[in-house]
Amino acid sequence: MMKTISGLRASAFAMAVLTLVAGMASDVRAEPDNVTSRERILRDPEIPSLGNPNGDVTIVEWFDYQCPYCKALSPELEKIIKEDGHVRFVLKDWPILGPPSPEASRLVLATKYQGKFEAAHKALMARVGRLTTGTIDETLAGAGVDVAKAKADLETHKAEIEALLARNNEQAEGLGFNSTPSFIVGTFRIPGVMKPELFKLAIADARAKAKAESGKAAPKAKSKSKSEPNKMAPKTKEAPAK
């Protein structure tokens, strides 16, 4: 079933030729240890989260460092997340645009071991044009990354990084994505580019949906039937009919 942003917002999405597809609850498997489970998609322990780590809405982006659409949207999305203040942002490398995208992804993932993941990511996203091994190293060095250490850490943690990239790919394919960038906002899938202003609407709808689901899950106080006598109340004599 197709799902659009609620109410008056639906027309804006239609005009943008965009749709938000069925919620993740029906798109992924329930088992928490499954690679395509909701928990593993939103909270992979191997991926540092940006934005507010305790945010009430999570945005997940599958991207490629050579994707021009990813690069164009990156600063706009960063601004939205910063202004909102309550969004947790998860970046999933999906290097599908040919060499040297996998090389860039592996090296940036290795920079987390020196605490430079965010700086490395932003630097490569801001780099204009096709990448080469030389421009990757140059860009990361310019962002304060110890490139030699990153390459050494890549060798040390090669198995973990390769497993992470494999998970990202399996999740993207399992969710029906076929291009970068692709997103999850809350529990909505967004399989493609979306205008920045529509992200704000998606975040608001994701927040409202989560609040509604939380309300449904909350136990309702048992109310007394109108016909049930209140045993604690003092007995009174019925007034005679006039």
TIBAKE-361461 format. One record per atom (N, C-alpha, C): residue number from 1; atom name; residue in one letter; x, y, z. Coordinates in steps of 0.1 Angstrom, whole numbers, plus 2048, in hexadecimal, padded with zeros to 3 digits. Example, Ala and Ser with C-alpha at 12.3 -4.5 7.8 and 13.67 -1.06 7.14 Angstrom:
// TIBAKE-361461
GURO  gulo  zase  kolnu   px   py   pz
GURO     1     N      A  884  7C7  84E
GURO     1    CA      A  87B  7D3  84E
GURO     1     C      A  884  7DF  84E
GURO     2     N      S  880  7EA  847
GURO     2    CA      S  889  7F5  847
GURO     2     C      S  881  800  84F
// end
This chain:
// TIBAKE-361461
GURO  gulo  zase  kolnu   px   py   pz
GURO     1     N      M  808  7F4  800
GURO     1    CA      M  800  800  800
GURO     1     C      M  809  80C  800
GURO     2     N      M  806  816  7F8
GURO     2    CA      M  80E  822  7F7
GURO     2     C      M  80A  82B  803
GURO     3     N      K  813  832  808
GURO     3    CA      K  811  83B  813
GURO     3     C      K  816  849  80F
GURO     4     N      T  80F  853  811
GURO     4    CA      T  813  861  80E
GURO     4     C      T  813  869  81B
GURO     5     N      I  81A  875  81B
GURO     5    CA      I  819  87E  826
GURO     5     C      I  80B  882  828
GURO     6     N      S  806  883  834
GURO     6    CA      S  7F8  884  838
GURO     6     C      S  7F2  892  833
GURO     7     N      G  7E5  891  832
GURO     7    CA      G  7DD  89D  830
GURO     7     C      G  7E1  8A5  824
GURO     8     N      L  7E2  8B2  826
GURO     8    CA      L  7E4  8BB  81A
GURO     8     C      L  7F2  8B9  814
GURO     9     N      R  7FB  8B2  81C
GURO     9    CA      R  809  8B1  817
GURO     9     C      R  80A  8A7  80B
GURO    10     N      A  800  89F  809
GURO    10    CA      A  800  894  7FF
GURO    10     C      A  802  89B  7F1
GURO    11     N      S  7FB  8A6  7EF
GURO    11    CA      S  7FC  8AC  7E1
GURO    11     C      S  80A  8B1  7DE
GURO    12     N      A  811  8B6  7E8
GURO    12    CA      A  81F  8BA  7E6
GURO    12     C      A  828  8AF  7E2
GURO    13     N      F  826  8A3  7E8
GURO    13    CA      F  82E  898  7E4
GURO    13     C      F  82A  893  7D6
GURO    14     N      A  81D  894  7D2
GURO    14    CA      A  819  890  7C5
GURO    14     C      A  820  899  7BB
GURO    15     N      M  820  8A6  7BE
GURO    15    CA      M  826  8AF  7B4
GURO    15     C      M  835  8AD  7B3
GURO    16     N      A  83B  8A8  7BD
GURO    16    CA      A  84A  8A5  7BD
GURO    16     C      A  84D  897  7B7
GURO    17     N      V  842  890  7B3
GURO    17    CA      V  843  883  7AE
GURO    17     C      V  84A  87A  7B8
GURO    18     N      L  846  87B  7C4
GURO    18    CA      L  84C  873  7CF
GURO    18     C      L  841  86C  7D7
GURO    19     N      T  845  861  7DC
GURO    19    CA      T  83B  85A  7E5
GURO    19     C      T  843  855  7F1
GURO    20     N      L  83C  854  7FC
GURO    20    CA      L  841  84D  808
GURO    20     C      L  83A  840  808
GURO    21     N      V  842  835  808
GURO    21    CA      V  83D  828  806
GURO    21     C      V  83A  822  814
GURO    22     N      A  834  816  814
GURO    22    CA      A  82F  810  820
GURO    22     C      A  839  810  82C
GURO    23     N      G  833  812  838
GURO    23    CA      G  83C  813  844
GURO    23     C      G  845  807  846
GURO    24     N      M  850  809  84D
GURO    24    CA      M  85A  7FF  84E
GURO    24     C      M  855  7F2  855
GURO    25     N      A  84B  7F4  85E
GURO    25    CA      A  846  7E9  865
GURO    25     C      A  842  7DE  85C
GURO    26     N      S  83D  7E1  850
GURO    26    CA      S  839  7D7  846
GURO    26     C      S  844  7D4  83C
GURO    27     N      D  84E  7DB  83D
GURO    27    CA      D  859  7DA  833
GURO    27     C      D  864  7D1  837
GURO    28     N      V  866  7D0  844
GURO    28    CA      V  872  7C9  849
GURO    28     C      V  86D  7BE  853
GURO    29     N      R  876  7B5  855
GURO    29    CA      R  873  7A9  85D
GURO    29     C      R  873  7AD  86C
GURO    30     N      A  86C  7A6  874
GURO    30    CA      A  86A  7AA  882
GURO    30     C      A  876  7A5  88B
GURO    31     N      E  87D  79B  886
GURO    31    CA      E  888  795  88F
GURO    31     C      E  892  7A0  891
GURO    32     N      P  896  7A3  89E
GURO    32    CA      P  89F  7AD  8A1
GURO    32     C      P  8AD  7AA  89D
GURO    33     N      D  8B1  79D  89B
GURO    33    CA      D  8BE  799  897
GURO    33     C      D  8C0  798  888
GURO    34     N      N  8B5  79A  881
GURO    34    CA      N  8B5  799  872
GURO    34     C      N  8BB  7A6  86C
GURO    35     N      V  8C3  7A5  862
GURO    35    CA      V  8CA  7B1  85C
GURO    35     C      V  8C0  7BB  857
GURO    36     N      T  8B4  7B6  853
GURO    36    CA      T  8AA  7C0  84E
GURO    36     C      T  89F  7C3  858
GURO    37     N      S  8A2  7C0  865
GURO    37    CA      S  899  7C4  86F
GURO    37     C      S  899  7D3  871
GURO    38     N      R  88E  7D8  877
GURO    38    CA      R  88D  7E7  879
GURO    38     C      R  898  7EB  882
GURO    39     N      E  89B  7E4  88D
GURO    39    CA      E  8A6  7E8  896
GURO    39     C      E  8B4  7E8  88F
GURO    40     N      R  8B7  7DE  887
GURO    40    CA      R  8C4  7DE  880
GURO    40     C      R  8C5  7E9  876
GURO    41     N      I  8BA  7ED  870
GURO    41    CA      I  8BA  7F7  866
GURO    41     C      I  8BC  805  86D
GURO    42     N      L  8B5  807  877
GURO    42    CA      L  8B6  814  87E
GURO    42     C      L  8C2  816  887
GURO    43     N      R  8C6  80B  88D
GURO    43    CA      R  8D1  80C  897
GURO    43     C      R  8DC  802  896
GURO    44     N      D  8E3  803  88A
GURO    44    CA      D  8EE  7FA  888
GURO    44     C      D  8FA  7FF  891
GURO    45     N      P  8FF  7F7  89B
GURO    45    CA      P  909  7FC  8A4
GURO    45     C      P  916  800  89D
GURO    46     N      E  918  7FC  891
GURO    46    CA      E  925  7FF  88A
GURO    46     C      E  925  80C  883
GURO    47     N      I  919  813  883
GURO    47    CA      I  918  820  87C
GURO    47     C      I  916  82B  886
GURO    48     N      P  91F  835  887
GURO    48    CA      P  91D  840  890
GURO    48     C      P  911  848  88B
GURO    49     N      S  908  84C  894
GURO    49    CA      S  8FD  854  890
GURO    49     C      S  901  863  892
GURO    50     N      L  8FB  86B  889
GURO    50    CA      L  8FD  87A  889
GURO    50     C      L  8F0  880  88E
GURO    51     N      G  8F1  88E  88E
GURO    51    CA      G  8E5  895  894
GURO    51     C      G  8E4  893  8A2
GURO    52     N      N  8D7  891  8A7
GURO    52    CA      N  8D5  88E  8B5
GURO    52     C      N  8D4  87F  8B8
GURO    53     N      P  8DE  87A  8BF
GURO    53    CA      P  8DE  86B  8C1
GURO    53     C      P  8D1  866  8C8
GURO    54     N      N  8CA  86F  8D0
GURO    54    CA      N  8BE  86B  8D7
GURO    54     C      N  8B2  871  8D0
GURO    55     N      G  8B3  874  8C3
GURO    55    CA      G  8A7  87A  8BC
GURO    55     C      G  89B  871  8BC
GURO    56     N      D  88F  877  8BB
GURO    56    CA      D  883  86F  8BB
GURO    56     C      D  87F  86B  8AD
GURO    57     N      V  886  870  8A2
GURO    57    CA      V  884  86B  895
GURO    57     C      V  892  867  88F
GURO    58     N      T  893  85C  888
GURO    58    CA      T  89F  858  882
GURO    58     C      T  89E  859  873
GURO    59     N      I  8A8  85F  86C
GURO    59    CA      I  8A9  85F  85E
GURO    59     C      I  8B5  856  85A
GURO    60     N      V  8B2  84D  851
GURO    60    CA      V  8BD  844  84C
GURO    60     C      V  8BF  847  83D
GURO    61     N      E  8CB  84A  839
GURO    61    CA      E  8CE  84C  82B
GURO    61     C      E  8D7  842  825
GURO    62     N      W  8D4  83C  81A
GURO    62    CA      W  8DD  834  812
GURO    62     C      W  8E3  83D  807
GURO    63     N      F  8F0  83E  806
GURO    63    CA      F  8F6  848  7FE
GURO    63     C      F  903  842  7F7
GURO    64     N      D  908  84A  7EE
GURO    64    CA      D  915  846  7E7
GURO    64     C      D  91D  853  7E6
GURO    65     N      Y  92A  853  7E9
GURO    65    CA      Y  932  85F  7E9
GURO    65     C      Y  934  865  7DB
GURO    66     N      Q  92F  85E  7D1
GURO    66    CA      Q  930  863  7C3
GURO    66     C      Q  922  867  7BE
GURO    67     N      C  918  867  7C6
GURO    67    CA      C  90A  86A  7C2
GURO    67     C      C  908  879  7C3
GURO    68     N      P  906  87F  7B7
GURO    68    CA      P  904  88E  7B7
GURO    68     C      P  8F8  892  7BF
GURO    69     N      Y  8ED  88A  7BF
GURO    69    CA      Y  8E1  88E  7C6
GURO    69     C      Y  8E3  88D  7D5
GURO    70     N      C  8EB  883  7D9
GURO    70    CA      C  8EF  882  7E8
GURO    70     C      C  8F6  88F  7EC
GURO    71     N      K  900  893  7E4
GURO    71    CA      K  908  89E  7E7
GURO    71     C      K  900  8AB  7E7
GURO    72     N      A  8F7  8AD  7DE
GURO    72    CA      A  8EF  8B9  7DD
GURO    72     C      A  8E6  8BA  7E9
GURO    73     N      L  8E0  8AF  7EE
GURO    73    CA      L  8D7  8AF  7F9
GURO    73     C      L  8DE  8B0  806
GURO    74     N      S  8EA  8AB  807
GURO    74    CA      S  8F1  8AA  814
GURO    74     C      S  8F0  8B6  81D
GURO    75     N      P  8F5  8C2  818
GURO    75    CA      P  8F4  8CE  821
GURO    75     C      P  8E6  8D2  824
GURO    76     N      E  8DD  8D0  81B
GURO    76    CA      E  8CF  8D4  81E
GURO    76     C      E  8C9  8CB  82A
GURO    77     N      L  8CC  8BE  828
GURO    77    CA      L  8C7  8B5  832
GURO    77     C      L  8CE  8B7  840
GURO    78     N      E  8DB  8BA  83F
GURO    78    CA      E  8E2  8BD  84C
GURO    78     C      E  8DC  8C9  853
GURO    79     N      K  8D8  8D3  84B
GURO    79    CA      K  8D2  8DF  851
GURO    79     C      K  8C4  8DC  857
GURO    80     N      I  8BC  8D4  850
GURO    80    CA      I  8AF  8D0  856
GURO    80     C      I  8B1  8C9  863
GURO    81     N      I  8BA  8C0  863
GURO    81    CA      I  8BC  8B8  86F
GURO    81     C      I  8C1  8C0  87B
GURO    82     N      K  8CA  8CA  878
GURO    82    CA      K  8CF  8D3  882
GURO    82     C      K  8C4  8DC  887
GURO    83     N      E  8BC  8E1  87F
GURO    83    CA      E  8B1  8EA  883
GURO    83     C      E  8A7  8E3  88B
GURO    84     N      D  8A4  8D6  887
GURO    84    CA      D  89A  8CF  88F
GURO    84     C      D  89F  8CB  89D
GURO    85     N      G  8AB  8C7  89E
GURO    85    CA      G  8B1  8C4  8AA
GURO    85     C      G  8AD  8B7  8B1
GURO    86     N      H  8A4  8AF  8AB
GURO    86    CA      H  89F  8A3  8B1
GURO    86     C      H  89F  897  8A7
GURO    87     N      V  8A8  898  89D
GURO    87    CA      V  8A9  88E  893
GURO    87     C      V  8B7  886  894
GURO    88     N      R  8B6  879  894
GURO    88    CA      R  8C2  871  894
GURO    88     C      R  8C4  86D  886
GURO    89     N      F  8D1  86E  881
GURO    89    CA      F  8D4  86C  873
GURO    89     C      F  8DE  861  872
GURO    90     N      V  8DA  857  86A
GURO    90    CA      V  8E2  84B  867
GURO    90     C      V  8E6  84A  859
GURO    91     N      L  8F3  849  856
GURO    91    CA      L  8F8  849  848
GURO    91     C      L  8FC  83B  845
GURO    92     N      K  8F7  835  83A
GURO    92    CA      K  8FA  828  836
GURO    92     C      K  900  828  828
GURO    93     N      D  90D  826  827
GURO    93    CA      D  915  825  81B
GURO    93     C      D  90F  81A  812
GURO    94     N      W  90C  81E  805
GURO    94    CA      W  907  815  7FB
GURO    94     C      W  90E  818  7EE
GURO    95     N      P  91B  814  7ED
GURO    95    CA      P  923  818  7E2
GURO    95     C      P  920  810  7D5
GURO    96     N      I  917  815  7CD
GURO    96    CA      I  911  80E  7C2
GURO    96     C      I  915  815  7B5
GURO    97     N      L  91C  820  7B5
GURO    97    CA      L  91F  827  7A9
GURO    97     C      L  92D  825  7A3
GURO    98     N      G  932  819  7A6
GURO    98    CA      G  93F  815  7A0
GURO    98     C      G  94B  81B  7A8
GURO    99     N      P  957  816  7A4
GURO    99    CA      P  963  81B  7AA
GURO    99     C      P  965  82A  7A9
GURO   100     N      P  96B  831  7B3
GURO   100    CA      P  970  82B  7C0
GURO   100     C      P  966  82C  7CB
GURO   101     N      S  959  82C  7C9
GURO   101    CA      S  94F  82D  7D4
GURO   101     C      S  952  824  7DF
GURO   102     N      P  954  817  7DD
GURO   102    CA      P  956  80D  7E8
GURO   102     C      P  963  811  7F0
GURO   103     N      E  96D  816  7E9
GURO   103    CA      E  979  81A  7F0
GURO   103     C      E  976  826  7F9
GURO   104     N      A  96F  82F  7F4
GURO   104    CA      A  96B  83B  7FC
GURO   104     C      A  963  837  809
GURO   105     N      S  959  82E  807
GURO   105    CA      S  951  82A  812
GURO   105     C      S  959  822  81C
GURO   106     N      R  962  819  818
GURO   106    CA      R  96A  812  822
GURO   106     C      R  973  81B  82A
GURO   107     N      L  979  825  823
GURO   107    CA      L  983  82D  82A
GURO   107     C      L  97C  836  834
GURO   108     N      V  970  83C  830
GURO   108    CA      V  969  845  839
GURO   108     C      V  964  83D  845
GURO   109     N      L  95F  831  843
GURO   109    CA      L  95B  829  84E
GURO   109     C      L  966  826  858
GURO   110     N      A  972  824  852
GURO   110    CA      A  97E  822  85B
GURO   110     C      A  982  82E  863
GURO   111     N      T  97E  83A  85F
GURO   111    CA      T  981  846  866
GURO   111     C      T  97A  847  873
GURO   112     N      K  970  83F  875
GURO   112    CA      K  969  840  882
GURO   112     C      K  972  83B  88E
GURO   113     N      Y  97C  833  88A
GURO   113    CA      Y  985  82E  895
GURO   113     C      Y  98F  839  89A
GURO   114     N      Q  98F  844  893
GURO   114    CA      Q  997  850  898
GURO   114     C      Q  98D  85C  89A
GURO   115     N      G  980  859  89B
GURO   115    CA      G  977  863  89F
GURO   115     C      G  975  86E  894
GURO   116     N      K  976  86A  887
GURO   116    CA      K  975  874  87C
GURO   116     C      K  96A  871  872
GURO   117     N      F  961  868  876
GURO   117    CA      F  957  863  86C
GURO   117     C      F  94F  86F  866
GURO   118     N      E  94A  877  86F
GURO   118    CA      E  941  882  86A
GURO   118     C      E  949  88C  861
GURO   119     N      A  955  890  866
GURO   119    CA      A  95D  899  85E
GURO   119     C      A  961  893  850
GURO   120     N      A  964  886  850
GURO   120    CA      A  968  87F  844
GURO   120     C      A  95C  87F  83A
GURO   121     N      H  950  87B  840
GURO   121    CA      H  944  87A  838
GURO   121     C      H  941  887  831
GURO   122     N      K  940  892  839
GURO   122    CA      K  93D  89F  834
GURO   122     C      K  947  8A4  82A
GURO   123     N      A  953  8A1  82C
GURO   123    CA      A  95E  8A5  822
GURO   123     C      A  95C  89F  814
GURO   124     N      L  959  892  814
GURO   124    CA      L  957  88B  808
GURO   124     C      L  94A  88F  801
GURO   125     N      M  940  891  809
GURO   125    CA      M  933  895  803
GURO   125     C      M  934  8A3  7FD
GURO   126     N      A  93D  8AB  802
GURO   126    CA      A  93F  8B9  7FC
GURO   126     C      A  948  8B9  7F0
GURO   127     N      R  94F  8AE  7EE
GURO   127    CA      R  959  8AD  7E3
GURO   127     C      R  951  8AD  7D6
GURO   128     N      V  954  8B5  7CC
GURO   128    CA      V  94D  8B6  7C0
GURO   128     C      V  954  8AD  7B5
GURO   129     N      G  94C  8A6  7AE
GURO   129    CA      G  952  89E  7A3
GURO   129     C      G  954  88F  7A7
GURO   130     N      R  959  888  79D
GURO   130    CA      R  95C  87A  79F
GURO   130     C      R  968  878  7A8
GURO   131     N      L  968  86E  7AF
GURO   131    CA      L  973  86B  7B9
GURO   131     C      L  97E  863  7B3
GURO   132     N      T  98A  864  7B8
GURO   132    CA      T  995  85B  7B5
GURO   132     C      T  99C  858  7C2
GURO   133     N      T  9A4  84E  7C2
GURO   133    CA      T  9AB  84B  7CE
GURO   133     C      T  9B3  857  7D4
GURO   134     N      G  9B9  85E  7CB
GURO   134    CA      G  9C0  86A  7CF
GURO   134     C      G  9B7  875  7D5
GURO   135     N      T  9AC  878  7CF
GURO   135    CA      T  9A3  882  7D4
GURO   135     C      T  99C  87E  7E1
GURO   136     N      I  99A  871  7E3
GURO   136    CA      I  995  86C  7F0
GURO   136     C      I  99E  86F  7FB
GURO   137     N      D  9AB  86B  7F9
GURO   137    CA      D  9B5  86D  803
GURO   137     C      D  9B7  87C  806
GURO   138     N      E  9B8  884  7FB
GURO   138    CA      E  9BA  892  7FD
GURO   138     C      E  9AE  899  804
GURO   139     N      T  9A2  895  801
GURO   139    CA      T  996  89B  808
GURO   139     C      T  996  897  816
GURO   140     N      L  998  88B  819
GURO   140    CA      L  998  886  827
GURO   140     C      L  9A3  88D  830
GURO   141     N      A  9AF  88E  82A
GURO   141    CA      A  9BA  894  831
GURO   141     C      A  9B7  8A3  834
GURO   142     N      G  9B0  8AA  82A
GURO   142    CA      G  9AC  8B7  82C
GURO   142     C      G  9A2  8B9  837
GURO   143     N      A  99B  8AE  83A
GURO   143    CA      A  990  8AF  845
GURO   143     C      A  996  8AB  852
GURO   144     N      G  9A3  8A9  853
GURO   144    CA      G  9AA  8A6  85F
GURO   144     C      G  9AB  897  862
GURO   145     N      V  9A9  88F  858
GURO   145    CA      V  9AA  881  85A
GURO   145     C      V  9B8  87C  859
GURO   146     N      D  9BD  873  861
GURO   146    CA      D  9CA  86D  860
GURO   146     C      D  9C7  861  856
GURO   147     N      V  9CA  864  849
GURO   147    CA      V  9C7  85A  83F
GURO   147     C      V  9CF  84D  841
GURO   148     N      A  9DB  84E  845
GURO   148    CA      A  9E3  842  847
GURO   148     C      A  9DD  839  852
GURO   149     N      K  9D8  840  85C
GURO   149    CA      K  9D2  838  867
GURO   149     C      K  9C5  832  863
GURO   150     N      A  9BD  83A  85B
GURO   150    CA      A  9B0  835  856
GURO   150     C      A  9B3  828  84D
GURO   151     N      K  9BD  828  845
GURO   151    CA      K  9C0  81D  83D
GURO   151     C      K  9C4  811  845
GURO   152     N      A  9CC  814  850
GURO   152    CA      A  9D0  809  859
GURO   152     C      A  9C4  803  860
GURO   153     N      D  9BB  80C  865
GURO   153    CA      D  9AF  808  86C
GURO   153     C      D  9A6  800  862
GURO   154     N      L  9A6  804  856
GURO   154    CA      L  99E  7FC  84C
GURO   154     C      L  9A3  7EE  84A
GURO   155     N      E  9B0  7EC  84B
GURO   155    CA      E  9B5  7DE  84A
GURO   155     C      E  9B1  7D7  857
GURO   156     N      T  9B3  7DD  862
GURO   156    CA      T  9B0  7D7  86F
GURO   156     C      T  9A1  7D3  870
GURO   157     N      H  999  7DC  86B
GURO   157    CA      H  98A  7D9  86D
GURO   157     C      H  983  7D6  860
GURO   158     N      K  98B  7D0  857
GURO   158    CA      K  985  7CD  849
GURO   158     C      K  979  7C5  84A
GURO   159     N      A  979  7BA  852
GURO   159    CA      A  96E  7B1  853
GURO   159     C      A  961  7B8  857
GURO   160     N      E  962  7C1  862
GURO   160    CA      E  956  7C8  867
GURO   160     C      E  951  7D2  85D
GURO   161     N      I  95A  7D9  856
GURO   161    CA      I  955  7E3  84C
GURO   161     C      I  94F  7DC  840
GURO   162     N      E  955  7D1  83B
GURO   162    CA      E  94E  7CA  830
GURO   162     C      E  941  7C4  834
GURO   163     N      A  93F  7BF  840
GURO   163    CA      A  933  7BA  845
GURO   163     C      A  928  7C5  846
GURO   164     N      L  92D  7D1  84A
GURO   164    CA      L  924  7DD  84B
GURO   164     C      L  91F  7E1  83D
GURO   165     N      L  928  7E1  833
GURO   165    CA      L  924  7E5  825
GURO   165     C      L  91A  7DB  820
GURO   166     N      A  91C  7CE  823
GURO   166    CA      A  913  7C3  81E
GURO   166     C      A  906  7C5  825
GURO   167     N      R  905  7C8  831
GURO   167    CA      R  8F8  7CB  838
GURO   167     C      R  8F1  7D6  832
GURO   168     N      N  8F8  7E1  82F
GURO   168    CA      N  8F2  7ED  829
GURO   168     C      N  8EB  7E9  81C
GURO   169     N      N  8F3  7E1  814
GURO   169    CA      N  8EE  7DD  807
GURO   169     C      N  8E1  7D4  808
GURO   170     N      E  8E2  7CB  811
GURO   170    CA      E  8D7  7C2  813
GURO   170     C      E  8CA  7C9  817
GURO   171     N      Q  8CC  7D3  820
GURO   171    CA      Q  8C1  7DA  825
GURO   171     C      Q  8BB  7E3  81A
GURO   172     N      A  8C3  7EA  812
GURO   172    CA      A  8BF  7F2  807
GURO   172     C      A  8B7  7EA  7FD
GURO   173     N      E  8BC  7DE  7F9
GURO   173    CA      E  8B5  7D6  7F0
GURO   173     C      E  8A8  7D0  7F6
GURO   174     N      G  8A9  7CD  803
GURO   174    CA      G  89D  7C7  809
GURO   174     C      G  891  7D2  80A
GURO   175     N      L  895  7DE  80B
GURO   175    CA      L  88B  7E9  80C
GURO   175     C      L  887  7EE  7FE
GURO   176     N      G  88C  7E8  7F3
GURO   176    CA      G  888  7EB  7E6
GURO   176     C      G  88F  7F7  7E0
GURO   177     N      F  89A  7FC  7E6
GURO   177    CA      F  8A1  808  7E1
GURO   177     C      F  8A9  803  7D4
GURO   178     N      N  8AB  80C  7CB
GURO   178    CA      N  8B3  809  7BF
GURO   178     C      N  8BC  815  7BB
GURO   179     N      S  8BC  81F  7C3
GURO   179    CA      S  8C5  82B  7C0
GURO   179     C      S  8C8  833  7CC
GURO   180     N      T  8D2  83B  7CB
GURO   180    CA      T  8D6  844  7D6
GURO   180     C      T  8D2  852  7D2
GURO   181     N      P  8CE  85A  7DC
GURO   181    CA      P  8CC  857  7EA
GURO   181     C      P  8BE  850  7EC
GURO   182     N      S  8BD  848  7F6
GURO   182    CA      S  8B0  842  7FA
GURO   182     C      S  8B0  844  809
GURO   183     N      F  8A4  845  80F
GURO   183    CA      F  8A2  849  81D
GURO   183     C      F  898  841  824
GURO   184     N      I  899  841  831
GURO   184    CA      I  88E  83D  83A
GURO   184     C      I  88D  84A  844
GURO   185     N      V  881  84F  845
GURO   185    CA      V  87E  859  84F
GURO   185     C      V  874  854  859
GURO   186     N      G  879  851  865
GURO   186    CA      G  870  84B  86E
GURO   186     C      G  86D  83C  86A
GURO   187     N      T  861  83A  866
GURO   187    CA      T  85E  82C  860
GURO   187     C      T  859  82D  852
GURO   188     N      F  85C  839  84B
GURO   188    CA      F  858  83A  83D
GURO   188     C      F  864  838  834
GURO   189     N      R  862  831  829
GURO   189    CA      R  86C  82F  81F
GURO   189     C      R  86B  83A  815
GURO   190     N      I  876  840  811
GURO   190    CA      I  877  84A  806
GURO   190     C      I  881  845  7FC
GURO   191     N      P  87D  83F  7F1
GURO   191    CA      P  886  839  7E8
GURO   191     C      P  88A  843  7DD
GURO   192     N      G  892  84D  7E1
GURO   192    CA      G  896  856  7D7
GURO   192     C      G  898  864  7DC
GURO   193     N      V  89C  86D  7D3
GURO   193    CA      V  89F  87B  7D7
GURO   193     C      V  892  882  7DC
GURO   194     N      M  893  88A  7E6
GURO   194    CA      M  887  892  7EA
GURO   194     C      M  88C  8A0  7ED
GURO   195     N      K  883  8AA  7EA
GURO   195    CA      K  887  8B8  7EC
GURO   195     C      K  888  8BB  7FB
GURO   196     N      P  892  8C3  7FF
GURO   196    CA      P  894  8C6  80D
GURO   196     C      P  888  8C9  815
GURO   197     N      E  87F  8D2  810
GURO   197    CA      E  874  8D6  818
GURO   197     C      E  86A  8CB  81B
GURO   198     N      L  86A  8C1  812
GURO   198    CA      L  862  8B5  815
GURO   198     C      L  867  8AC  820
GURO   199     N      F  874  8AD  822
GURO   199    CA      F  87A  8A5  82E
GURO   199     C      F  874  8AA  83B
GURO   200     N      K  871  8B7  83C
GURO   200    CA      K  86B  8BC  848
GURO   200     C      K  85D  8B7  84A
GURO   201     N      L  856  8B5  83F
GURO   201    CA      L  849  8AF  840
GURO   201     C      L  849  8A1  844
GURO   202     N      A  853  89A  83E
GURO   202    CA      A  855  88B  841
GURO   202     C      A  859  889  84F
GURO   203     N      I  861  892  855
GURO   203    CA      I  865  891  863
GURO   203     C      I  859  893  86C
GURO   204     N      A  851  89E  868
GURO   204    CA      A  846  8A1  870
GURO   204     C      A  83C  895  870
GURO   205     N      D  83A  88F  865
GURO   205    CA      D  830  884  864
GURO   205     C      D  836  878  86B
GURO   206     N      A  843  875  86A
GURO   206    CA      A  849  86A  871
GURO   206     C      A  847  86C  880
GURO   207     N      R  849  878  885
GURO   207    CA      R  848  87B  893
GURO   207     C      R  839  879  898
GURO   208     N      A  830  87E  88F
GURO   208    CA      A  822  87C  893
GURO   208     C      A  81D  86E  893
GURO   209     N      K  823  866  889
GURO   209    CA      K  81F  858  888
GURO   209     C      K  825  850  895
GURO   210     N      A  831  854  899
GURO   210    CA      A  837  84D  8A5
GURO   210     C      A  82F  851  8B1
GURO   211     N      K  82A  85D  8B2
GURO   211    CA      K  822  862  8BE
GURO   211     C      K  815  85A  8BE
GURO   212     N      A  80F  859  8B2
GURO   212    CA      A  802  852  8B1
GURO   212     C      A  803  843  8B5
GURO   213     N      E  80E  83D  8B0
GURO   213    CA      E  810  82F  8B3
GURO   213     C      E  813  82D  8C2
GURO   214     N      S  81A  837  8C8
GURO   214    CA      S  81D  836  8D6
GURO   214     C      S  810  837  8DE
GURO   215     N      G  807  840  8DA
GURO   215    CA      G  7FA  841  8E0
GURO   215     C      G  7F1  835  8DF
GURO   216     N      K  7F2  82E  8D4
GURO   216    CA      K  7EA  822  8D2
GURO   216     C      K  7F0  817  8DB
GURO   217     N      A  7FD  817  8DD
GURO   217    CA      A  803  80C  8E5
GURO   217     C      A  801  80E  8F4
GURO   218     N      A  7FE  81B  8F8
GURO   218    CA      A  7FC  81E  906
GURO   218     C      A  7EF  817  90B
GURO   219     N      P  7F0  811  917
GURO   219    CA      P  7E4  80A  91C
GURO   219     C      P  7DA  814  920
GURO   220     N      K  7CD  812  91D
GURO   220    CA      K  7C3  81B  920
GURO   220     C      K  7BD  818  92E
GURO   221     N      A  7BA  823  935
GURO   221    CA      A  7B5  821  943
GURO   221     C      A  7A7  81B  942
GURO   222     N      K  7A4  812  94A
GURO   222    CA      K  797  80B  949
GURO   222     C      K  78C  814  94F
GURO   223     N      S  782  817  947
GURO   223    CA      S  778  820  94C
GURO   223     C      S  76C  818  951
GURO   224     N      K  765  81E  95A
GURO   224    CA      K  75A  817  960
GURO   224     C      K  74E  818  956
GURO   225     N      S  746  80E  955
GURO   225    CA      S  73A  80F  94D
GURO   225     C      S  730  818  954
GURO   226     N      K  729  81F  94C
GURO   226    CA      K  71F  828  951
GURO   226     C      K  714  820  95A
GURO   227     N      S  712  814  956
GURO   227    CA      S  708  80C  95D
GURO   227     C      S  70E  805  969
GURO   228     N      E  71B  806  96B
GURO   228    CA      E  721  7FF  976
GURO   228     C      E  721  808  982
GURO   229     N      P  71C  804  98D
GURO   229    CA      P  71A  80D  999
GURO   229     C      P  728  80F  99F
GURO   230     N      N  729  81B  9A5
GURO   230    CA      N  736  81F  9AC
GURO   230     C      N  735  81A  9BA
GURO   231     N      K  73C  80F  9BD
GURO   231    CA      K  73B  809  9CA
GURO   231     C      K  740  812  9D5
GURO   232     N      M  749  81B  9D1
GURO   232    CA      M  74F  824  9DB
GURO   232     C      M  747  830  9DF
GURO   233     N      A  73D  833  9D6
GURO   233    CA      A  735  83F  9D8
GURO   233     C      A  72A  83C  9E2
GURO   234     N      P  726  845  9EA
GURO   234    CA      P  71B  843  9F4
GURO   234     C      P  70E  841  9ED
GURO   235     N      K  706  839  9F3
GURO   235    CA      K  6F9  836  9EC
GURO   235     C      K  6EF  842  9EF
GURO   236     N      T  6E8  845  9E4
GURO   236    CA      T  6DF  850  9E5
GURO   236     C      T  6D1  84B  9E1
GURO   237     N      K  6C7  852  9E7
GURO   237    CA      K  6B9  84E  9E3
GURO   237     C      K  6B5  854  9D6
GURO   238     N      E  6AF  84D  9CE
GURO   238    CA      E  6AB  852  9C1
GURO   238     C      E  6A0  85C  9C3
GURO   239     N      A  6A1  867  9BB
GURO   239    CA      A  697  872  9BC
GURO   239     C      A  68A  86D  9B6
GURO   240     N      P  67F  870  9BC
GURO   240    CA      P  672  86C  9B6
GURO   240     C      P  66F  873  9A9
GURO   241     N      A  669  86C  9A0
GURO   241    CA      A  666  873  993
GURO   241     C      A  65B  87D  995
GURO   242     N      K  65C  888  98E
GURO   242    CA      K  652  892  990
GURO   242     C      K  647  891  986
// end
